[in-house]
C-alpha cells in the first residue's frame, strides 16, 4: 500500500480513537507524538474538517534549482553522463551554487533520467 497519505491516516485514526474515549496521554503513547501535536491535529480537524488532516503546501525543503536550471543540468548530464564532477563544476562556475553529486542525481531522478558510472573490469591488482 502506498505511504503517500500515511500521516493523514494516522491523524484520522487518532481522532477516531479520541471519539471512542481514548485519553490524550494514551494517544501520545500510541502515536509517539507530543501533546501539542495531538492538539494541533484536533484543532485542524475542528476548524477544517477532513482538509485539516492533510499537510499544507509549502512544507519541506525548498528546491535549490529553478525549472530552467534543472533543464540545463539535464543537458549537461547528457553531455557527460559518466562524469557528474564536471556537471558539479559547471553548476558552481555558472550559478555559484555548491552541490553534491547526490543532489544532481535527485534532479535527474525527478526528471526520470539515469546516470552512469564506469565500473572497473578485471580482478584486483590486474594490469589490464
Legacy VTK file of the C-alpha trace (Angstrom):
# vtk DataFile Version 3.0
C-alpha trace
ASCII
DATASET POLYDATA
POINTS 128 float
0.000 0.000 0.000
1.408 3.408 -0.879
2.649 5.519 2.015
1.735 8.795 0.358
-1.022 9.604 2.837
0.384 7.844 5.889
0.166 10.989 8.018
-3.447 11.612 7.017
-4.441 8.071 8.005
-2.546 8.423 11.281
-4.306 11.679 12.141
-7.722 10.273 11.221
-7.054 7.183 13.338
-6.098 9.407 16.287
-9.321 11.401 16.002
-11.357 8.203 15.739
-9.734 6.790 18.878
-10.404 10.067 20.669
-14.107 9.809 19.821
-14.028 6.234 21.147
-12.892 7.548 24.532
-9.113 7.275 24.498
-7.352 9.844 26.667
-4.722 12.268 25.348
-1.995 10.513 27.351
-2.916 7.204 25.680
-2.905 8.770 22.209
0.547 10.245 22.862
1.880 6.756 23.611
0.088 5.101 20.675
1.218 7.603 18.029
4.538 8.567 19.666
3.984 12.291 19.213
3.870 15.237 21.598
0.795 16.604 23.350
0.978 19.721 21.156
0.901 17.592 18.013
-2.262 15.797 19.184
-3.916 19.143 19.971
-2.866 20.522 16.576
-4.499 17.519 14.891
-7.713 18.105 16.861
-7.723 21.848 16.168
-7.176 21.294 12.448
-9.982 18.726 12.428
-12.323 21.133 14.239
-11.552 24.101 12.002
-11.078 22.468 8.586
-12.666 19.032 8.886
-11.182 16.457 6.500
-8.947 19.025 4.763
-7.285 19.703 8.125
-5.804 16.213 8.154
-3.630 16.900 5.094
-0.281 18.715 5.125
-0.377 22.295 3.928
1.509 23.100 0.727
4.942 24.591 1.124
6.125 22.162 3.760
9.526 20.598 3.397
12.787 21.739 1.913
12.683 24.275 -0.899
14.284 23.393 -4.225
17.821 24.544 -4.923
17.374 24.884 -8.684
14.573 26.541 -10.625
12.955 24.830 -13.627
15.319 26.403 -16.154
18.386 25.401 -14.158
17.100 21.832 -13.922
16.747 21.715 -17.718
20.303 22.965 -18.139
21.590 20.371 -15.659
19.860 17.620 -17.648
21.595 18.826 -20.811
24.969 18.937 -19.081
24.483 15.393 -17.817
23.603 14.250 -21.347
26.951 15.663 -22.493
28.957 13.820 -19.810
26.727 11.118 -18.255
29.667 9.249 -16.759
31.232 12.237 -15.044
28.991 14.141 -12.655
32.016 16.007 -11.270
32.097 18.039 -14.493
28.433 18.913 -14.010
29.179 19.844 -10.397
31.957 22.176 -11.559
29.722 23.811 -14.189
26.996 24.423 -11.605
29.459 26.079 -9.276
31.015 28.221 -12.040
27.731 29.245 -13.711
25.482 29.803 -10.704
27.860 29.880 -7.732
25.931 27.023 -6.093
27.866 24.268 -4.365
26.032 20.916 -4.558
26.851 17.265 -4.068
26.615 14.568 -6.711
23.657 13.155 -4.776
21.776 16.426 -5.310
22.436 16.196 -9.038
21.216 12.588 -9.006
17.992 13.697 -7.295
17.403 16.293 -10.031
17.871 13.539 -12.613
15.622 11.133 -10.720
12.781 13.657 -10.703
13.302 14.032 -14.466
13.179 10.236 -14.876
16.729 10.221 -16.177
19.518 7.823 -15.341
23.190 8.411 -14.783
26.056 6.058 -15.266
29.373 5.379 -13.696
32.277 3.487 -15.117
32.872 0.152 -13.463
36.322 -1.283 -13.404
36.704 -4.615 -15.098
39.199 -7.303 -14.168
40.305 -8.669 -10.854
42.110 -6.867 -8.088
45.593 -5.881 -8.989
45.214 -6.744 -12.647
47.126 -4.591 -15.083
44.537 -4.619 -17.850
LINES 1 129
128 0 1 2 3 4 5 6 7 8 9 10 11 12 13 14 15 16 17 18 19 20 21 22 23 24 25 26 27 28 29 30 31 32 33 34 35 36 37 38 39 40 41 42 43 44 45 46 47 48 49 50 51 52 53 54 55 56 57 58 59 60 61 62 63 64 65 66 67 68 69 70 71 72 73 74 75 76 77 78 79 80 81 82 83 84 85 86 87 88 89 90 91 92 93 94 95 96 97 98 99 100 101 102 103 104 105 106 107 108 109 110 111 112 113 114 115 116 117 118 119 120 121 122 123 124 125 126 127
